[in-house]
Amino acid sequence: MKRNLLTASILAGAIISLSYGCNASDTASKNPSQFAGNWYGTINAGGQQIDMAINIDETGKSILLDIPQQNAKDIPLTIDYMSADSLALSLAAAGLSYRGRLTSDSTINGTYEQQGMKFKLDFVRGELGDKSERISPQEPQPPFNYEVREVFFENKAAKVVLAGTLIYPEGFKKGQKVPVVLMVTGGGDLDRGKTKPFRVITDYLARNGIASLHYDKRGCGLSTGDFASATISDFADDAACGLDFLKALGDFSQTGVIGHSEGGSVAYILGSRGLTDFLVTMAGPAMRMDAILSYQINAMMQASGASSNPAISVAEARLILLQQDDSPYNRDIIDFNPTVYVQKVACPVFALICDKDLNVDPKMTLESLNKNLQQNPRNQVKVYENLNHIFQHCNPDKPLETIDGDELISPDVPVDIAKWINELCNK
């Protein structure tokens, strides 16, 4: 399964290449029964939620670690220390350690550290499958006052069928022409269920006269195709077929794209081909991807309170990432340069940038857009204060910490997007 490089790339990556043949320590435990069993928890790494699970046997001498997003399973950890109410675990080859204290029969509060980066990690007794999905008050719930259709469109050249949700705005009547946007998600194996911030946006757009199509990436959700072998060019071709599908319906006046992160780069590709009437990019990379990944690693280490923070150069970042995953996709994305596409975009662009983004450097993005985006009086670039990579409010001094765990996306974002599109399309 392919990882999203525009996330905490360095986190847990070293684990994947380890031999699973090592043995856990035989350090004695005063009361192993207190910790015996299954535990799960989640790390918040720059907006990415990374689930972890540990299993501690009844003797207190064996602990196995699972990290599903990294395809890491049953990794033996060394037990450095265990008492009646606290424990210390490590995996020296990966530079990983965990220190935790038992605060109740069902909770361990602690800190996870890897390669100098520190993250709060609290474990709850049980298995990951027991984890209940939290429903944010922001998440739109039926019944809706607008039409929602399940649709399919095809990339015939690739023999891929994409499944999506087409939403018409409130009060839409056949023959009425309204603007529509194709929603393009960021990196990773994302389907509609995994991109809830998009659902907040599409709901607001529908209530403000704008249609949308949100679809599962190839090989994800209900879409066919092989996700693992696809490149960013393949994803751009899929999105282009989505635009063709929308135009063929004949219900829309202008057709645009909203792309987040890697999806923002896809948006620039489509714009460079002259396929769109407008683009909205959310934390969309606008410079060489290897430079972005170097920034990402350094920013994540600094924000997580790394005990030492050596500057990771672009060359070093490439080496680290390719050691983690030398797949065709990773090589393609590391060498990808959105700048050449940005320079060819002639349609209006609204670029949204977050000043606390640890994944895509806001300063480099702004500089690249100012230099490379064609001058257009209808263009708009907005930098949002104290928002992270997925447009959530975060602690300005500790960007890895979100302010409100229920916030899927800053409420200002869909408002600004709808306003810009309506002003653009209704002139």
C-alpha positions as CSV (number, residue, x, y, z in Angstrom):
1,M,0.0,0.0,0.0
2,K,1.4,3.4,-1.0
3,R,2.0,6.1,1.6
4,N,1.2,9.7,1.4
5,L,4.6,11.5,1.2
6,L,3.0,14.8,2.0
7,T,2.6,13.8,5.6
8,A,5.0,13.0,8.4
9,S,7.2,11.0,6.0
10,I,9.9,10.2,8.4
11,L,7.6,9.0,11.2
12,A,7.7,5.2,11.6
13,G,9.2,4.7,8.1
14,A,12.4,3.2,9.5
15,I,10.4,0.4,11.0
16,I,9.3,-1.0,7.7
17,S,12.7,-2.3,6.6
18,L,13.6,-3.9,9.9
19,S,13.9,-7.6,10.3
20,Y,11.1,-9.0,12.5
21,G,13.4,-11.6,14.0
22,C,14.6,-9.7,17.0
23,N,13.6,-10.6,20.5
24,A,12.0,-8.5,23.2
25,S,13.9,-7.9,26.4
26,D,13.4,-10.2,29.4
27,T,13.3,-7.3,31.8
28,A,11.3,-8.4,34.9
29,S,8.0,-6.8,35.7
30,K,6.7,-6.2,39.2
31,N,3.1,-6.4,38.1
32,P,2.8,-7.4,34.4
33,S,-0.9,-8.2,34.8
34,Q,-1.6,-4.5,35.0
35,F,-0.5,-4.0,31.4
36,A,-1.3,-7.4,29.9
37,G,-3.6,-7.3,26.8
38,N,-4.3,-5.2,23.8
39,W,-3.9,-1.4,23.7
40,Y,-4.4,1.2,20.9
41,G,-3.7,4.9,20.5
42,T,-3.3,7.6,17.9
43,I,-0.5,10.1,17.1
44,N,-1.3,13.5,15.6
45,A,1.6,14.2,13.3
46,G,1.0,17.5,11.5
47,G,-2.7,16.8,10.7
48,Q,-2.1,13.1,9.9
49,Q,-3.6,10.6,12.4
50,I,-1.3,7.6,12.8
51,D,-2.9,4.7,14.7
52,M,-0.7,2.4,16.8
53,A,-1.5,-0.8,18.7
54,I,0.5,-2.9,21.2
55,N,0.0,-6.3,22.6
56,I,1.5,-7.2,26.0
57,D,1.6,-10.8,27.0
58,E,0.6,-12.0,30.4
59,T,4.2,-12.5,31.5
60,G,5.1,-8.9,30.7
61,K,8.1,-10.1,28.7
62,S,6.8,-9.7,25.1
63,I,5.3,-6.6,23.5
64,L,4.4,-6.5,19.8
65,L,3.7,-3.2,17.9
66,D,1.3,-2.7,14.9
67,I,1.2,0.5,12.8
68,P,-1.5,-0.2,10.1
69,Q,-0.8,2.9,8.0
70,Q,2.8,1.7,7.6
71,N,1.9,-1.9,7.0
72,A,3.9,-2.7,10.0
73,K,2.7,-5.7,12.1
74,D,3.9,-7.8,15.1
75,I,7.2,-5.8,15.6
76,P,8.9,-6.9,18.8
77,L,9.7,-4.1,21.2
78,T,12.3,-4.1,23.9
79,I,10.9,-3.6,27.4
80,D,13.4,-1.3,29.1
81,Y,11.4,-0.9,32.3
82,M,8.1,-2.0,33.7
83,S,6.6,-1.4,37.1
84,A,3.2,-1.5,38.6
85,D,2.2,1.8,37.0
86,S,4.8,2.7,34.3
87,L,6.7,1.2,31.4
88,A,9.4,2.1,29.0
89,L,9.7,0.5,25.5
90,S,12.1,0.9,22.7
91,L,13.2,-0.3,19.2
92,A,16.8,0.8,18.9
93,A,17.2,0.0,15.2
94,A,14.4,2.5,14.4
95,G,15.3,5.1,17.0
96,L,11.9,4.5,18.6
97,S,11.0,4.8,22.3
98,Y,7.9,5.1,24.4
99,R,7.5,6.2,28.0
100,G,4.1,5.8,29.6
101,R,2.3,5.7,32.9
102,L,-0.9,3.7,33.8
103,T,-3.4,6.4,34.9
104,S,-6.3,4.0,35.2
105,D,-7.1,0.3,34.5
106,S,-7.8,1.3,30.8
107,T,-5.5,4.2,30.0
108,I,-1.8,4.7,29.6
109,N,-0.6,8.3,29.1
110,G,2.8,8.8,27.5
111,T,5.2,10.1,24.9
112,Y,6.3,8.4,21.7
113,E,9.7,9.5,20.4
114,Q,11.3,8.5,17.1
115,Q,14.5,9.9,15.5
116,G,14.4,12.9,17.8
117,M,10.7,13.7,17.2
118,K,8.3,13.6,20.2
119,F,4.6,13.0,20.1
120,K,1.9,12.6,22.8
121,L,0.6,9.1,22.6
122,D,-2.1,7.8,25.0
123,F,-3.1,4.1,24.8
124,V,-6.6,2.9,25.6
125,R,-7.2,-0.8,26.5
126,G,-8.7,-2.7,23.6
127,E,-8.1,-3.4,19.9
128,L,-8.0,-0.9,17.0
129,G,-11.2,-2.4,15.7
130,D,-12.9,-1.2,18.9
131,K,-12.0,2.4,18.1
132,S,-15.3,4.3,17.7
133,E,-15.4,6.9,14.9
134,R,-15.9,10.4,16.3
135,I,-18.6,12.3,14.5
136,S,-17.7,16.0,14.3
137,P,-20.5,18.6,14.7
138,Q,-19.2,20.0,11.4
139,E,-19.9,16.8,9.5
140,P,-23.0,17.2,7.3
141,Q,-25.9,14.9,8.2
142,P,-29.0,14.0,6.2
143,P,-31.6,14.8,5.3
144,F,-30.2,17.4,2.8
145,N,-32.0,20.2,1.0
146,Y,-30.1,19.4,-2.2
147,E,-29.9,16.5,-4.6
148,V,-27.1,13.9,-4.0
149,R,-26.4,11.4,-6.8
150,E,-24.1,8.4,-6.8
151,V,-22.3,8.4,-10.2
152,F,-19.6,6.6,-12.1
153,F,-17.2,7.9,-14.8
154,E,-14.6,6.1,-16.7
155,N,-11.0,6.6,-17.7
156,K,-11.2,4.4,-20.8
157,A,-7.5,4.5,-21.6
158,A,-6.6,3.1,-18.2
159,K,-9.7,0.8,-18.0
160,V,-10.6,2.4,-14.6
161,V,-14.0,3.3,-13.4
162,L,-14.2,6.0,-10.7
163,A,-17.1,6.2,-8.2
164,G,-18.2,9.5,-6.9
165,T,-20.9,11.7,-5.3
166,L,-22.4,14.4,-7.5
167,I,-24.1,17.2,-5.5
168,Y,-26.4,19.7,-7.1
169,P,-27.0,23.0,-5.2
170,E,-30.2,23.8,-3.3
171,G,-33.1,24.7,-5.6
172,F,-31.4,23.4,-8.8
173,K,-33.7,22.9,-11.7
174,K,-32.9,21.2,-15.0
175,G,-31.9,23.8,-17.6
176,Q,-30.4,26.0,-14.9
177,K,-26.6,26.6,-15.4
178,V,-24.5,26.6,-12.2
179,P,-20.8,26.3,-11.6
180,V,-19.4,22.9,-10.6
181,V,-16.1,21.8,-9.0
182,L,-14.3,18.5,-9.2
183,M,-12.8,17.7,-5.8
184,V,-9.3,16.2,-6.0
185,T,-7.9,14.7,-2.8
186,G,-4.3,14.7,-1.5
187,G,-1.8,11.9,-1.5
188,G,-2.5,8.5,-0.1
189,D,-5.2,5.8,-0.7
190,L,-8.1,8.2,-0.1
191,D,-11.8,7.6,-0.7
192,R,-14.7,9.8,0.1
193,G,-15.0,8.5,3.6
194,K,-11.5,9.5,4.5
195,T,-11.8,13.1,3.3
196,K,-14.4,14.6,5.6
197,P,-13.1,18.1,5.3
198,F,-14.1,18.0,1.6
199,R,-17.6,17.0,2.7
200,V,-17.8,20.1,4.8
201,I,-16.8,22.2,1.7
202,T,-19.2,20.5,-0.7
203,D,-22.1,20.9,1.7
204,Y,-21.4,24.7,2.0
205,L,-21.0,25.0,-1.8
206,A,-24.4,23.2,-2.3
207,R,-26.1,25.7,0.0
208,N,-24.5,28.6,-1.9
209,G,-25.3,27.7,-5.6
210,I,-22.3,25.6,-6.5
211,A,-22.3,21.9,-7.6
212,S,-19.5,19.4,-6.8
213,L,-18.2,16.0,-7.7
214,H,-16.2,14.2,-5.0
215,Y,-14.8,10.8,-6.0
216,D,-12.8,7.8,-4.7
217,K,-9.3,7.6,-6.1
218,R,-8.5,4.7,-8.3
219,G,-8.3,1.4,-6.4
220,C,-9.9,3.0,-3.4
221,G,-13.5,2.8,-2.1
222,L,-15.8,1.8,-4.9
223,S,-13.4,2.9,-7.7
224,T,-11.6,0.2,-9.7
225,G,-7.9,0.1,-10.8
226,D,-4.6,-0.4,-9.1
227,F,-3.8,2.4,-6.6
228,A,-0.4,1.1,-5.7
229,S,1.1,1.3,-9.2
230,A,-0.4,4.7,-10.2
231,T,1.6,7.9,-10.5
232,I,0.5,11.5,-10.2
233,S,0.1,11.6,-14.0
234,D,-2.4,8.8,-13.7
235,F,-4.3,10.6,-11.0
236,A,-4.4,13.7,-13.3
237,D,-5.7,11.6,-16.2
238,D,-8.5,10.3,-13.9
239,A,-9.4,13.8,-12.8
240,A,-9.4,14.9,-16.5
241,C,-12.0,12.2,-17.2
242,G,-14.1,13.6,-14.3
243,L,-14.1,17.0,-15.9
244,D,-15.2,15.4,-19.2
245,F,-18.0,13.7,-17.4
246,L,-19.2,16.9,-15.8
247,K,-19.1,18.9,-19.0
248,A,-21.0,16.2,-20.9
249,L,-23.9,16.5,-18.4
250,G,-24.7,19.9,-19.8
251,D,-25.9,21.2,-16.4
252,F,-23.0,23.5,-15.6
253,S,-21.8,27.0,-16.7
254,Q,-18.2,26.8,-15.6
255,T,-16.2,23.7,-14.5
256,G,-13.4,24.1,-12.0
257,V,-11.2,22.0,-9.7
258,I,-10.6,22.1,-5.9
259,G,-7.4,20.2,-5.0
260,H,-5.8,19.7,-1.6
261,S,-2.1,19.1,-1.2
262,E,-1.1,16.6,-3.9
263,G,-4.5,17.2,-5.4
264,G,-3.4,20.9,-5.7
265,S,-0.6,19.7,-8.0
266,V,-3.1,17.7,-10.0
267,A,-5.2,20.9,-10.3
268,Y,-2.2,22.7,-11.8
269,I,-1.6,19.9,-14.3
270,L,-5.2,20.1,-15.4
271,G,-5.0,23.9,-15.6
272,S,-1.9,23.7,-17.7
273,R,-3.8,21.6,-20.2
274,G,-6.5,24.2,-20.5
275,L,-9.2,21.8,-19.2
276,T,-10.6,24.1,-16.4
277,D,-12.3,27.4,-16.1
278,F,-10.8,28.0,-12.7
279,L,-8.7,26.4,-10.0
280,V,-8.8,26.4,-6.2
281,T,-5.6,24.9,-4.6
282,M,-5.5,24.2,-0.9
283,A,-1.9,23.8,0.4
284,G,-1.0,22.8,-3.2
285,P,2.7,22.4,-3.8
286,A,4.1,24.9,-6.4
287,M,7.8,24.0,-6.3
288,R,10.0,20.9,-6.6
289,M,8.7,18.1,-4.5
290,D,12.0,17.0,-3.1
291,A,12.5,20.5,-1.7
292,I,9.1,20.3,-0.1
293,L,9.9,16.9,1.4
294,S,13.2,18.3,2.8
295,Y,11.2,21.1,4.4
296,Q,8.6,18.7,5.7
297,I,11.1,16.5,7.6
298,N,12.9,19.5,9.1
299,A,9.7,21.2,10.1
300,M,8.3,18.1,11.6
301,M,11.4,17.5,13.7
302,Q,11.5,21.0,15.0
303,A,7.8,21.1,15.8
304,S,7.9,17.8,17.7
305,G,10.7,19.1,19.9
306,A,13.5,17.0,18.5
307,S,16.4,16.8,20.9
308,S,18.8,17.5,18.0
309,N,17.7,19.1,14.7
310,P,20.3,18.7,12.1
311,A,19.3,20.3,8.8
312,I,18.2,17.6,6.4
313,S,19.2,18.6,2.9
314,V,17.2,17.9,-0.2
315,A,19.7,15.1,-1.2
316,E,19.4,13.6,2.3
317,A,15.6,13.8,2.2
318,R,15.6,11.9,-1.1
319,L,17.8,9.2,0.4
320,I,15.7,8.8,3.5
321,L,12.4,8.6,1.5
322,L,13.7,6.2,-1.1
323,Q,15.1,4.0,1.6
324,Q,11.6,3.8,3.1
325,D,9.9,3.1,-0.2
326,D,11.6,2.7,-3.6
327,S,8.4,2.2,-5.5
328,P,7.7,3.8,-8.9
329,Y,5.2,6.1,-7.3
330,N,7.6,7.4,-4.7
331,R,10.3,8.0,-7.3
332,D,7.8,9.8,-9.5
333,I,6.5,12.1,-6.8
334,I,10.0,12.9,-5.4
335,D,11.1,14.0,-8.8
336,F,7.8,15.8,-9.6
337,N,8.1,19.6,-10.3
338,P,4.7,21.4,-10.2
339,T,6.4,24.7,-11.2
340,V,6.4,23.8,-14.9
341,Y,2.6,23.3,-14.7
342,V,2.0,26.4,-12.6
343,Q,3.7,28.5,-15.3
344,K,1.2,27.3,-18.0
345,V,-2.0,27.9,-16.0
346,A,-4.0,30.7,-17.7
347,C,-7.3,30.4,-15.9
348,P,-8.1,32.2,-12.6
349,V,-6.6,30.6,-9.5
350,F,-7.5,30.9,-5.8
351,A,-4.5,29.6,-3.8
352,L,-5.1,28.9,-0.1
353,I,-2.0,28.6,2.1
354,C,-1.6,27.8,5.8
355,D,1.1,29.6,7.8
356,K,1.6,26.6,10.2
357,D,1.7,24.0,7.4
358,L,4.5,21.5,8.3
359,N,4.0,19.6,5.1
360,V,4.2,22.2,2.3
361,D,6.4,25.2,3.0
362,P,4.1,28.3,3.0
363,K,6.9,30.7,2.2
364,M,8.2,28.7,-0.7
365,T,4.7,28.3,-2.0
366,L,4.0,32.0,-1.9
367,E,7.3,32.9,-3.5
368,S,6.8,30.3,-6.3
369,L,3.2,31.5,-7.0
370,N,4.3,35.2,-7.1
371,K,7.1,34.3,-9.5
372,N,5.5,31.7,-11.7
373,L,1.7,32.1,-11.8
374,Q,0.6,34.2,-14.8
375,Q,-0.8,37.6,-13.9
376,N,-4.5,37.6,-13.8
377,P,-6.6,40.2,-11.9
378,R,-9.0,37.5,-10.9
379,N,-6.3,35.5,-9.1
380,Q,-6.3,35.4,-5.3
381,V,-3.8,34.1,-2.8
382,K,-4.7,34.0,0.8
383,V,-2.5,33.0,3.8
384,Y,-4.4,31.7,6.8
385,E,-3.0,32.2,10.2
386,N,-2.6,29.4,12.7
387,L,-3.9,26.7,10.4
388,N,-2.1,23.4,9.8
389,H,-1.8,21.4,6.5
390,I,-5.5,20.3,6.6
391,F,-6.7,23.7,7.5
392,Q,-7.5,23.1,11.1
393,H,-6.7,25.6,13.8
394,C,-3.6,24.7,15.7
395,N,-1.5,25.9,18.6
396,P,0.7,28.6,17.0
397,D,3.6,27.6,19.3
398,K,3.0,23.9,18.8
399,P,1.6,23.3,15.3
400,L,1.2,19.6,15.9
401,E,-1.5,20.3,18.4
402,T,-4.9,21.1,17.1
403,I,-7.1,23.5,19.1
404,D,-10.4,21.7,18.7
405,G,-10.5,18.0,18.2
406,D,-13.9,18.2,16.6
407,E,-12.9,20.7,13.9
408,L,-12.6,19.1,10.5
409,I,-11.7,22.3,8.7
410,S,-11.7,26.0,9.5
411,P,-15.2,27.4,8.9
412,D,-13.6,30.4,7.0
413,V,-12.3,28.1,4.2
414,P,-15.6,27.0,2.6
415,V,-17.0,30.5,3.0
416,D,-14.0,32.0,1.2
417,I,-14.0,29.4,-1.6
418,A,-17.7,29.8,-2.3
419,K,-17.4,33.6,-2.3
420,W,-14.5,33.6,-4.8
421,I,-16.2,31.1,-7.1
422,N,-19.5,32.9,-7.1
423,E,-17.9,36.3,-7.7
424,L,-15.9,34.8,-10.5
425,C,-18.7,32.9,-12.2
426,N,-21.5,35.4,-11.8
427,K,-19.7,38.4,-13.4
